[in-house]
Amino acid sequence: MRLAVFALVAVGAAGIAIYDQYDKGTNYQRVDARISAVNDQCYLEKVERGVITKTTWTSDLTRCEVAELLRKEHPKWHGYDLRHKIEVRVVYVSPVDGISHQSSLEMSYFPNGKPLRAGDVFPVLASKTKADKTRMV
């Protein structure tokens, strides 16, 4: 029984991954976008797993320097992990209408571990049918 459930979950996950790749290849085109703004905030998170339950505690969003300092120095936040919430605003030329559009992407880590800066060129996937729709590569 356990093996059947595991196999079903594995097949479902593989199906979702295959569809995601199909969707990216069929409905989106890779374009270079110029970063107009980067908003990097952090929060602290702690997860405790019980036999049946999982409990997650998080802090409010704050500047990353403050979150790191709290994690190291304040007794309440010892044992918490530092998590990022990064919003990247980009400007790109849509393959639909050839006009410049603006979009916002959210991520939990910087690509290649390098911080992004305004003015950098960043690859995104732009929809082939909807001028204002983008995805991460």
N, C-alpha and C positions, 0 to 999 in steps of 0.2 A: 504494500500500500504506500509506504513512504517513497519507494523508488518511483512509483507511478506519479505521485504528486511532484517529486523533484523533476522528473522528465517533462511533465506538463509545464512546469514553471520555466524550465530551460528552453523548451520549444517556443513558449510565448515570448520570452526575452529575446531569443534569436529572431523571431518574426518581427518584433518591434524594431530591432536594430536594422534588419534588412529593409523594412519599409522606410525607415528614416533615411538610409542611404539612397534609396530609390527616389524619395521625395526631393532630397537635396539635388540629385543629378538631373531630375526631370523638370522640376518647377523653379529652380534657382540658378542664377549665374554668378560666378565669382567676379567681384569688382573691387577695385581699390578705393577705400574711403579715407577721407582726411579727418582725423580726430579733432573735434572742436572743443571738447571739455572732458575731464575725467574727475569723477567724484569718488574718492576712496574712503570709505568709513569702515570701522571695525566693531565687532561685538565679541563678548566672551561667552563661551558655551561649555556646559558640562552635561554629560549623558551618563546616567546610572541605569544599568540593566539588571532587572530582577529575573526571577525564574519565568514569570509570565509578563511582567510589565517593563516598560522603558520610560524613564522620566528624564526630561530635558529641561535644564535651566539656562536662561540666556540673560545677558545684560541689555541695556539700551544701546543704540548706535552711538558711537563717539569717535573722535579722532583716533587714529591707530596708535599714535605715540602715547596717548592717555590710556588706552586699553592695555597696551604692553606694560606700562608702568604699574597700573593696577594689578595686573596678573603677577608681576614680580614682587611688588611691595605690600599690597594690602592683603591681610589674612583671609578676608572673606572670599577673595578671588583666586586663591591658591588652588591648583588642580584644574583650573578652567583652560580651555583651548582658545586661542585667538583665531577668529574667523573674519574674513573680508566680505564686504558688500561693495562691489565696484560697479558704478554706472558710467558707461562710456557713450558720449554723444558723438555721432559721426555725420559727416556730410558726404554724399555720394551721388553719382549720376546714374539714374535708373535706366535699365535696359528697356523698360516699357515705353517711356516717352522722351528719353534723352535729356531730361531736365534734372537739375540738382535738387535733391531732397535731403531731409534731416531725419535721423533715426536714433533711437536709444537702445543700447544693449546692456544687459546685466550679466555679471560674472562673479564667481566666488574666488577666483585667483587670477593673477596676471599671466597671460600666455608666455611661455618660455621662462617664467619667473622674473621677467624684466618689467619694471613699471612702464606704463604708457603715459605719454605726454601730449598735450595739445599741439597740433601741427604734424604729428607722426602720421604715416600712411599705414592703414590697417586693413587687411583683407576681410570682406564680409560677403555673404551670399545675398543677392538682391533678387526679389521675386521677378519672374518673367511675365507675370500677369497683373500684379498689383504694385503700382509705382512706389508706395510708401511702406512696403513690407520687407524686412531683412531678417537674417539669421546669422548665427555664428558659423564660421567655416568648420 
